[in-house]
C-alpha cells in the first residue's frame, strides 16, 4: 500500500467534475433563450372573462402533458390588478317617477224629464222667419271687342325701287350726312350693324363699302324691307344723325311706309322728321301692321 503513487485525476475528482458539468447543463436548459429577461418572456397567462365569469389561460408546450399531482416550478415575475368597475351615476327614467293620477270629474247625467215636468215647462214660441231672397249676382261686363284698325290710305306715289311686300325707308338731301335707320320689333332690331332678322326684315344696301380701298360709298337713303311675305306685328321706327361733314346742326329726312297686300293693293304714306346730331337714336313712330297689308301709323 505504501508503494501506490498518488494520482491527481482520481475517481472522486472526476465525479465532482461531472456533477458540476451536469448542474451547468441543467441551468442552461431551464434558462429562457432569446436574449430577453425572464420578465419579458411569456411563460403562462391567465384571463378572467367577467361577462361569462370564466377563467381562460395560455400555457407553453412544455406544460401541455402535465397531469394533476405533477410539481411545477413557478416564479412570479410580474402581475397586474384587474381594472375596477366604474360607478356610473344612477339613471332616472321617466317611468320610475310617480305620476299623479288625473282626477275624473263626473258629469251629471241628464235624465229625461217626467210627464209632470213636461207639462209644467212652458212651450217655446216658434216664430216664422222669412228667408230673404238671394240677391242676383252682378253680371260681368262684356269684354269689349277690339277696335278695328282704320284702313290705311291707298298709295298713289312711286313704289320703292326694289319690289317688296313691306318697306320702311328714309332719305335726305346731302350724301355726306351720316344717318342710320332702325326698325325694332320687340327686342329685335335691324339696322346697318345687324342687317337681317327673319321676324323684322332685311336692311337695304343703301350703304356700300369699297373692298379695294376701304372707303365708305354712302347714299342718301336707307330702308328695311320684307320681300317674301308680310309679317304682322308692332314695329317701332328710329333714326340717328351721327355726323355731318357740312357741320349742320340738324337735318330733315323724308320717310315712307309702303305695303303691298292681297290683290296687289298698295298702301302707304310719307312723313318728315328733323334730326339733330346726337349719340342716341330718335323715335319717329310706331307702325301696327296686319297680315293683309293694312296698317296704322302712330307718331
Secondary structure, DSSP 4 states (H G I P E B T S, - for coil): -TTPPP-SS-HHHHHHHHHHHHHHHHHHHHS--SS--TTTS--EEEEEETTTTEEEEEE-GGGTT--TT-----------PPPPPP-PPPP--GGGS--PPPPPPPPPP-PPPPHHHHHHSPPPP----PPPPPPPPPPPPPPPPPPPPPPPPBP-SPPPSS--SEEEEEE-S-TTEEEEEEEEETTEEESSSS-EETTTEEE---SEE-TTT--EE--SEEEEEE-SS---EEEEEEEEEEEETT--SEEEEEEEEEEE-GGG-EEEEEEEEEEEB-SS-EEEEEEEE-TTS-EEEE-
